[in-house]
Amino acid sequence: MRKLLLVFALGMLGHLAVKAQTNYRAALGLGVDLYDDFTFFGATGKYFFSDNHVGQGDLGFEDNATMATFLYSYHKEFFRAKGLRWYAGVGPSIIFLKNSDNIFALRPHLGLDFKVDGVPFVINFDWRPSVVLSDVGDNEVGAFGFGLQFAIN
């Protein structure tokens, strides 16, 4: 499933029009947070505080677990490709487990954000390793995030 989502995301980025822009202030939609053993599905939203500084919140659900993630990102245009931005940042995640202790983690991330001019949707894909700060849980290097969001000007 993870490989299928990666192929889909890269295919969408490659086939969308070159004429694109990133003129949106906020975005709300669906997000997927892929771990090696878990896949969280849920809501995601982001807000541009300025042209480059972005706050993002994700709320994902999995069997017997709920994850809340809050990320700060620095966004920058990707080699003059309009509509395509790279971003990097960090933020905390809390995984609320049923019948177990909660997991607290730090989530650095690096990814791509794409918005086509005239289309109200934003696609993003990122690498989100998980550095566990609590006594329970394991670090995860192979964690990824994928989002499809509706852009709000």
N, C-alpha and C positions, 0 to 999 in steps of 0.2 A: 504494500500500500504506500509506503514511504517513497519508493522509487517511482510509482505511478504519479504521485503528487509532484515530485520533482520534475518529471518529464512534462507534466501538464503545465507547471509554472514556467519552465523554460520555453516550452512551445508557445505559450501565450505571449511571453515577452518577445519572442522572435517574430511572430506573425502579426502583431498589432502594428498599426500605422506608425510611420516615423514622425509625423506631425503630432506632437503631444505637448502637454503642458502640465505643470504641477501647481496651478493656481487653485488651490482649495485650502480652506481654513481648518476643516475637521473632517473626519470620516467615521462611519459606524458600519459594522457588518459582522461577518462570521469569521472565526479563527480556528485554526487547528494547531495544537502544540504536540509535536511528535517526540516521544522518548523512545528508548529501546524497547521497554516493556509496556509502556502506557501510551494512549492517544487521547488527549483532551480536546473536546469539541465545545465551542461556546461563542460568546459574544466578545467582540473586540471594538475598541474605539481609540482614536488618536486626535490630538489637538495641536496645531502649530502655534506656539507662543510667539514666534518670529519666523523669518524665512528659513532658519536653520535649526531651531530648537523646538523639539517635539516631545510631548508627553503621551504615553500610551497606556491603556489599561485593558487587561484581558481577564475574562472569567470563564474557565473551562471546566467541563464535567466529564467524569469517567466513572466506571463502576466503583462504588464505595469511596470516591474521592472527588474533591472540588479544589481547583487551583485558582488563586488570585495572583495576578502578575501586574506590576507597575513598573514601566520602563521609561527612561529618559533616553532620547536619541539626538544625535547631531546629524542632520541631513545635508547633503551637498549634491549638486548636479553631477551626473556621471559623464565625464568627457564630452561635454557639449551635446549630449543626446537629450533633446527636449522631452520632458515627461519622465525620464529615467533618473532616479536619484539613488545613491548609495547612502547608507546610514550605519552608524555605530553608536553604542551606548551601553548602559548598564541599569539594573534595577533589581528589586527583590521579588521573590515568589514565595507564597505560602501555600502548601498543599495540606488541606484538611482531610484527614483520613478517618473513616468510620472504624471504631474499635481499636484505635492506635494513636500514638503521639503524632502531632503535626510536624511537617517537614518545612524548615526555613532554608531558603537557598538564595544565592546571589546569581543573577543571570546576565552576564555580558552578552552582547549580540552584535552581529554584523550582517547586513542584508541589502536588498534592492527593493525599491518602491517604484511603481509604474502607473501613470495616469495618462490616458489618451484624450486629446482635445475633443470636446463634443460628446464624450462618453462619461457618464457620471460615476464610473466605477474605478476603484484603485485596487491594484494587485500588489501584494508584497510577499517576499520570501526571505527568511533569515536563518542564520545559524545561531542557536541559543544554548550554549553549554550551561550546565547547572553545577554550581559550586555549593555544596550543602554545608550549612553553618550549624545545623542542629545535630544532636546525638543519633538520630535515626535518619535513614536514607543514604543513598550513595550518590557520588558525583557522576555526572552524565556528560560526556563530551559530544556524543552523537545525538544531540537534541536540535530540532528544527521547528520553525514556526512558519505558517502559511496563512494569509488573510485575503479575503475578498470583501471589500468595503464600499459603501455608497458615499461619494464625496459630497460635502456640504460647503458651499462658498461662504 
